Amino acid sequence: MRRLTHLIFMCAVILAGALLVGCTGLAGEPVIVSSLVPPTALVPTPTEPAFPSFAADTARGAQVYAQHCTQCHGSGGAGDGALVQSGQVVDVASFLDPATASEQTPEAWFRTITQGRIEKLMPPWRDALSFEDRWAVALYTYTLHNTPTAIARGRELYALECAECHGESGRGDGERALRLRESPGDLSDPANMAFLDDGGVYVSIDEGIGDIMPAQGARHGGTWSDADVRAVTGYVRTLSLANAEAVGLAPLAASQVGQLASPAATAAVGAVNEGSNALTGAIRVTGTLTNGTAGAAVPAGVPLTLFVIDPSSDPAQTQIESATGADGSFAFDAVPISSETAIIVTANYRERVFVSEIARGDTLTTTVEAGTVDLPITIYELTDDPGVIAIRGMVTQVTVVGDGMEVAQVFDLRNTSDRAFTSTETTEDGRPISLVLPLPPGALVASLMGQDNRYVVPADNSVLIDTQMVLPGETHIVNVIYLVQYGGGAIIEQPLTYALDGAARLLVRPLDIAVTGEQFPARGVEQIGDASFNAYGDTLTLPAGSVLRYEVSGMAASAGTVDRGSGAVVTGSALPLVIGAVLIMAGVVGGGVYFIAARNRAAESVGGADGQIEALADAIADLDGDFAAGTIDETAYQTQRAALKARMARLIASKRRA
């Protein structure tokens, strides 16, 4: 359980650091960097909080689910709704399968609900559901794989083994808490728990943390069965929820449990819903399908789907099917709207989904008098020619601590053709493969920035696969964080699948670390926000098949983090989060970052999940040795250990599903 508290504490540091980054900005960026979308701009500035300050109400979530989600996800959450049964929607995951939630945090789950997944015909719910309702349905569905019996068993075991430190309610106020050298933390804080996935909770309970917290799993010297560990994992999640009695119940039964979560949440929901308009009218949705590929026609009969999302109506989501006429035009008549409605049209062409803009809220109500809203869609012919893709710029941030090197990369790619770039090859789960970006030998992917549904990494970590089409004329950003063994020096060689024609930027810290390489001339020390970096880079024109190469050397800090100005070792809280938005999505903390790759195997290409699991086990063992020897501090140790174990848990889960 103690690892949970470390993760919770570090998540709080992430959030605090991100707010500071948002205030400082990147106004001092040199010209070579400004040509690339700054990392802090990769995620749009949120207009609402990034995490809940209230306990999400699972009973309310069940109500929202029953009203909005059953057509696809099914009446019980098994992914067998009417639209799935009819074949209109495919590949809907089952909320009853624990693996569905084990690899995602509730925060990532919430973002999927908010932003939608149009390629899977799931619309965005930001404008149709309140912030509170989206968190409610996120946590209800996230915990739906539990059963009341398992939760009861988890409560019993928690009381026997965990409450003496963590407290009965999980607030870290157990009778032994004051005698511990560190606070157990607060497992009831919804903001903290939003960034902790079930897989990480399970591993923490199952394996324990050395002599800090005993392992409870029978495979690691404890007495709990796998079912017991999962039961406590489920119960721990309920400590941060309101109306937790609804966890694991079917929607109808769950929606009848209790009232709204708390006075604060109730007031917030009332404020959002107060003044909501009833239906204000009906409009005609029109548009024209155009083909952005020169000389290509628009065939008649292209399948269209109109999504109408309106929480003030019943049902709250409506899907209307249609098709284009001979001239590519389309129309949907008598579409009811209110100030809460959001409308989007999708076209299924060449087995790919193309979407219109989203019309929402007041923009729609102002069209009632006119009677029509126009939502045109541009489709494209397809190409799999890699020659049409160019890397227009890239930023690589390298942070070295001890024997580990963390590399955060951001690529700005463009499609120079007038066709959508994709391929006929697919991932194991059937998603069309688009971009394939090789990673340096020995890289171990630590995070996909919360975009696991978009990116795929094979077991050998040799490449990053992007399943999102690259559309002509649009900015296409790819980002990834990976680990590389350092050990006093590292040679990085990264092949380029696509031509590079733009700025290649390298930012390195601490300042004791230097880079040499013909492609990356030194540009001195640069200040970005509050952080100091050794900067390298140039504007490069390299053909596809070239290799980016540089050598990193110098004595890194053995513990702590990098000082904002001098590169000295300081406390974890002082590290600036230059890539704040990326690190939040990655779940990587700025303060106390201590990434160490597997020392014996991760520096070379390891084939298969078994090899990766073994490499991760070696890395954890080496890390334990370093901590026992006192060469790294506890904050750095716990952060890195949790990251490596979470990766191992995901690989194990993938093997089980296979």
N, C-alpha and C positions, 0 to 999 in steps of 0.2 A: 504493500500500500504506500510505502514512503516514496516510491518513484512517481506515483501520481502527484504527490505534493510538489516535487521538483518541477514536473512538467507544468503544473498549474502556475507555480511561481514564475517560471520562465515565460509562459504565455502572457502573464500580466506585464512583464518587462517589455515584451514585443509590442504590446498595445500602447504602452506609455511612450516607447521610443518612436513608434510610428506617428504619434501625434506631434512629437517634436520635429520629425522630418517634414511633416506636412506644413509646419510653420516656417521652417528655414528655406525650403525649396532648393533649387539648383541654379540660382541666378548667376552664380559665378562660374558656370560651366564654360570651358573653352569652346571655340568654334567647332573643333573637330568632333566634340561630343554632341553639340547641339544639333548636328545634322541627323542624329539618331533619336528616336523617341526616348526621353529620359526614363530610366527604370522606374522612378516614382510615378511616372505617368502611364505605366502599363495598365493599371487598374483605374477606371474612372473614379474621380473624387466622389465618395459616397454622399448621398443626400440624406441618409439615415444612419443610425449607429451600426458599427460592424459586428456588434455582439449584443445580446440581451442583458438588460439590467434587472430583469424580473424573472421569476420562475415560470417557464413555459407551461401552460395549462393543457395537459394531455386529454382531459375530457373535452375541452373546447376543440382541440386538434381533431378528435374523433368526429365532432360535429362538422367541422370544415371538410374532413375527408369524405364523410358520407354525402355531403352536398356537392362536392366538386371533383372527386377523384375516382369514383368507382367505375366509371365507363371504361377506363383503361386498366386501373390497378386492381379492380375486382372488389366485390362486396366485403371480402375478408382480407384483402391485401396480397393475394397470391399471384397477382399479375395476370389475371384471367378475366378481365372485364369484357363487356359486350363488344367493344371495338376490337379487342384482341381476338375474341372468338370469331368475329366476322372477317378477320384478316386485314382490317383497315390500319391497325397499329400492330407492330411486331417488336420482339425483343424487350418486353417489359419485365423488369426484375421483380422477384418475389420479396416482399417485405418480411415474409415468414422465414426466410433463409438468413441465419446469423451472418453468413459471409457477406451479404449485401451491405451490412453496416460496419463490418469489422475493419474495412480498409478506408473508410471515409469518416471525417469528423462531422458532428452535427452542423458546424458552421459551413462546411462544404455542401452538405445536404440542403441547408437553408438557401445557399446561393443558387443551387440547381432549381429549386422551387421559384426563387425570385426571378432568375434570368431565363428560365426555360431551357429546353433542348429541342429546338425547332427541327433539327435533323432526325429526331426521334418522334416528331409531331407532338411534343409537349410544349405548350405555350408558356410564355413568362407570366408570372402571377403578381409581379410587383404592384401593378395598378389595380388589380382585381381584389387583392386581399390586403388587409392591413399588416403592418410590421408584426404586430402581436399574433395575428392569426397565422401568418407564415411560419413563425417560430413554433406556434402550437402544433400545427400539422406536421412540421419537420420533426419535432421530438416524438409526436405520437407514432408516426410511421417509422422513425429510427429505432424505436423500442418495441415495435410490434412483434418482433420475432421471439420476444420473451413470453413466458406463460405465467399466470398468477401463481401456479404451484412452484415454479422455479424462483420467482421473486420472493415467495414466502420462505423457501429454503435458503435463499441468499440472505434474507434478513436475519434468520436464525444463526447462520454461520458468522455473519458480520458481528452480531452481538457477542458471540463467543470469542472471536479471535481479533477483531479490529477495533471495536468500540473503545477499548481501554486507552488507545492512543488517539484515534480519530474522533471519538465522541459518538454518542448515540445518533446525533443528527448529521455527523460528518463535518462538523465545524472545526475540528482539530482541538477540542477541549476535553478530551478524555482524561481520566484520573492520572495517567502516566505522562501526559503531554508535557507538563512542566519539567519533568526529569529528563526529557530528551534533549540532545544537543542542538536539534533543529525543530522548528515548529512543524507539526504534521500537515499544516495547510488546511484549506477549507474546501471540502468536497461538495459542499452545498451551494457554492457560488456558481450561478448559471453562466456568468461571463467566462469564467475559467473552464468549466466543463464543456463549453461549446467548442473548444479547440482540442479536445482530447477524444480520440477515437476508441471504439470498443476493443479493437485489436491490441492497442497499447495498454489498456486497463487489464485485459486478460493476461498478457505477458507479465505485467508487473506482479499480479497476484500469484500466478503460476510459478514463477521462477524466483521471486523475492529479490532482495538487493544485498548480497553479501551478508555481513553481520549486522546490517542496519535493520533489515526486515527479513524474517524467515520466509523461505519458499513454502507455499501451501500445497502446490501440486504434488501428487504422489510420485510423479516421474522425477522430481527434484528434491526428494527427501521429506516432503510434507505428507499429509494424510487425506487431502481432498482429491476426489475424482475429478475428471475433466468436466463432468456435469456440475459438480459443486463450484468449480472455479467460474464456470459460465454463469451460474446462478448468482454468485456474489458480484460478478461483473455487471449483470443486469440490475442488481439491487443498488449498487453504488451509483448508477445513473439516476435512479429515482430520487436520490437525496437532493438533487438540484431542480426537481420538478414540482409543480403544483398538481393536485389531484392525481397523485401517482398511483392511486388505486385503479386508474384506468389503463395503466400499462399492461399490454398483452391481451386486453379484452377486444372482442370484435367491435366494430364501430358503433353499432346500435347500443350495445351494453355500455361501452366506454363513455359514450356521449351523455349518459344519464348519471354519471358520477359527479357529485359535488357541484360547485359554482365556479365562477371565474377565478383565476389564479390568486390574485391579491388586490388590495385597494389600488395600488399603483397601476397594475396592469388593467384593472377594470376602468380606471379613469382614462388611461391611454386609449383603450379601445373605444370608449365613449367619445373621446375627443376626435378620433379618426372618423367614426361613423356618424357623429352628430351632424345634422344638416344634409345627410346623403339624400340625393334626389330619388324620387320614384322614377319610373320610366318617363322620359321626357319626349319620346317620339320614336318613330321608325324611319330609317333612311335606306337609301339604295347604295350599295357598295359596288363600284364599277372599277374597271381597270383594263389595261391592255398588256398583253404579254409581248415583249419585244426580244429579239435575239441579238445580243451584243457581239456576236461573231460575224464578221464581214461576209456577205453573200449567203448567209444561212437563213433559211426560212423558219417560220413558226408553224408547226403543223397544227391542224385542227384537233380538237379533242384532248388537249393536254390536261390531265387531272388536276383539279384545284381543290383546296380545302380552306374554308373561311372559319377562323376561330373567333368566337364571340365570348368574351369573358366578362361577367357582370355579377358581382356578389349580391346585388339588390334584386336579382330576378331568380326564378326557379324553373329549370336548372340554372346553376351559375355559369356553367360552361356549355356552349353549343358548338358543334362542328357541322358545317353545311358543305356538302360535296357538290361540285359542279365541274365544268370543263370549258375550255376556250372554244370560241366559234371559229369559223373559217378564216377570219381576219385577225385572230388572236385576242379579240375582245372578250370580256366576261362581265357578268352582272349578277349580284345577289340582291333580291328584292325584299322589302319589308323587314329589314334587320332592326330589331328593337335596341335602343340605346338609352343610357342615362349618363350622368356625369362620372360614373364609376366604370363605364365600359371601356374595354380595350379590344381592338380588332386588328387581326393580321391575316394575310392571305399567303398560302404557300402553293407552289407549283412543283409537281413531281415530273421531272424531265430527265431522260437518260438515266433513270434510277438514282437521281440526285435531287435533293430538295433545295429549291430557290425560294427566297422569301421577299415579301414586300416590306415597306416601312410599317411601323406600328402606329395606328391612330388610336388615341386614348383620351379619356376624360373630357375636359372642357373643349378641347379641339373638336371632338365629335359633336357635342351639344350645339356648338355654333353652326354646325352644318344642317341642323334640322330644318331651318327655314329654306335653305337651298335644296334640301332633300337628297343630296348625293355627296358621297366622299369618294375620291379617286385614289386607288392604291395600285399603281402599276408595278409590274414585276419584270426584271431583266433576267433572262436565262442565257446560257452560253453552251456552245458545243464543248466537248471535252478534249483534253490532250494529256498525254503522259510523257511528253518530250521534256526531259530535264533541262534542255537548253533554253527554255523560255523562263526559267527561274534564275534570278540574280539576287545575291546578298548585297543589299545597298548599304549596310552598315552593321557593326556588331560591337558590343561592349562586353568585356570579360573582367569581372572583379575577382581577384585572388586574395584570399585571407589565409595566412600561414600561422599556425600555432602548434608548437611541439613537432611531432612527426606527421601531422596531418595538414592537408591543403584543401580548403573549400573553394570551389570555382563556381561562380554564378554567371551564367552567360545569357545574353539577350541578342537575338538576331532580328534584323529588319529585312524581310524578303519581299520581292516584288515579282509579279507575273508580267512579263513584258509582251505577252501575246494578247490576242482577243478571244482566247478560249480558257475555260476553267481548268486548272491543273489538278489532276487526280490520277488514279491508275485503276487497272482492273484487278490488281492484287489486293487481298484483304488480310486483315488480322485474324487471329484464331477465332475471335467471336464475330467475324463477318463484316467488320467495318472496312470500307475502302481505304487503302493506304494512299497518302498524298506525299508529303515530304519525308525524306530519310536523311537525317543528319548524323554523320559518324561522330563518335566521342573518342577522346584520346585513349590509347591502350591503358588498361588499369583503372579506368574511371569506374566509380560505383555511384549510381544515381541515388541521391539522397532525397530529392523532392522534385515533383512535377508541378509545383506551385498550385496544388489543389485542382489540377486539370487532368486527373487520371482518366476521365471519360473521353478526353481528347487525345492524349499521348499514350504511346505504348513503348515499353522498354523490354527487349528480349532478355532472357536469363543471363546472357553473357555481357550485358551492358555495353555492347559494342556500338549501338546506334540509338538515336531517339527517333521514333516514328510519329509523325503527325498525321492524324486522320481528317483534318479539316481541309476542305478544298481551298486552293489559292485562287481567288477571283481576280480578273484583270482590273488594274487601276486602283486596287485597294491595298492599304498597308496590312501586312501579315507579320505579326510578331510571334516569335517562338522564344520561350525561356525555359531554363533548366538549371538545377543546382546539382553538382556532383562532387565526389570526394576523390582525392588522389593521394597516394602515399608520398610523403616528403622526405623525412629522414635526413635533413641537412641539404637537400638539393633534389631537383626534379627536372627532367626533360619532357616537355609537353609537345606532342606531335598530333595535330588534328587535321585529318583529311577533309577536303571540301568537295562535297558532291556537286555543288553548284558554283558557278562563277562568282567571284567576289569583286565588286566594283564600287568601292566606297571606303568609308573610314573604318579601320580596325583599331579598336581602343583597348588598352590594357591598363587596369588600375590595380595596384598592388599595395598591400599593407601586411605587417608594419613596415616602417621606413627602413628597418635594418635589412629587409629583403630586397634583392635586386634582380633584374631581368636582363638577359642578353639575347640578342637575336636580330638578324639583319632586317627582318620585317617589322621590328618593333623598336625604332630608335627612341632613346630616352627624351623625355620632355620636361624633366624636372619634377619637383614636388608640387602637387596641386591640392588646393583646398576645395572640397565639394561639400557644401553644407558645413558641418562641424568636423568633418573627417579629413585627415591628411593622407595622401596617396603618393607613391612613386608612380608617375604616369609615363606610359609608352604608347607608341602607335604612329600610324601614318595612313594616308589614303592609298589604298592598294588596288591594283587591277590584276587579278589572277584568274586563270581559266579553271574550269571544273577539273577536278583531279589533282589540283595543287595541294600542298600541305602547309598549314600554318605551324611554325616551329619556334619555340623559345625555351630558354633554360632559366629556371628559378634557383637562386642560391642565397645563402646568408643564414645567420643564426636567428631562429624564430624564438618567440617567447615560449617558455615551457609551461606557463600557466597564465590565467587571467585573460586579458584582452588587449586591444590596441588603443593607445591613448589618442585623443582627438588631434592633438597637434604634434606630439613628439615621437610617437611610436613606442613609448615606454609602456611597461606593464602596469595596468591600473585595475581597479575593481570592475566587475562585470557591468555595473550600471552605467559606466561612462562610454561604452562603445557606441558610436553613432550608427544609425541604420540608414546607410546611404541608399540601399535598395529596399526601403521600408515596405512598400506595398508588396514586392515580390516575397520578402521574407515572411510577412504575415500569412500570405497564402501558402507558403511552404511549411509553416509551423516551425521555422528556424529562428532561434532567439538571437538578438544582437549581442546582449551582454553574456559573456561566458561561452561564446561559441568555441567548441573544441572538437573539430571533426578530424577523425583519424581513420584512414582507409585500412583495410585488412592488410597487415604487414607482410604476411607470408604469401598471400595469393591474389589480393585485389590489384596488385601492381601489374599483373599479367592477365590476359584474357582467360576467364574461367568459364567453361561450358556447362550449361544445364543448371537447374535450380539446386540440385544437390551440391554442386561445386560452390555456388554462391552462398548457400547456407553454411557450408563448412568454412568458407572464407570469413563470413561474418562471425562465426563462432570463434575463429582464431583472433579476429580483431577485438572481440569483447574480452577474451582471455588476456590478450596483451594489455588492453586498457585497464583491466582489473589489476594487473601487475604493476603498471605505472602508478595507479592510485595507491596501492599498498606501499610502494616505495616512496611515496610523497612527492613525485615529480609533477603532478598536476593537482589543481585544487578541486574541491568536491563539486562546486557548481559546474565546472567544465566537464568533470567526469560523469556526473549524472546526465547532463544534457547529451553528451555524445553517446553514452551507453543506451539511453532511451531511443535515440535516432537509429542506432544500429539494430537494436532489438525489434523496433517497429518494422524495419525493413525485413528482418528475418521472419517476423510473424506474417507479413504479407506473402512472402515466398512460400511459407508452409501452407498458408491458406490456399494459395494458388495450386499447390501440389495436390491438396485434398480435393479441390474441385475437379482437377484433371482426372 
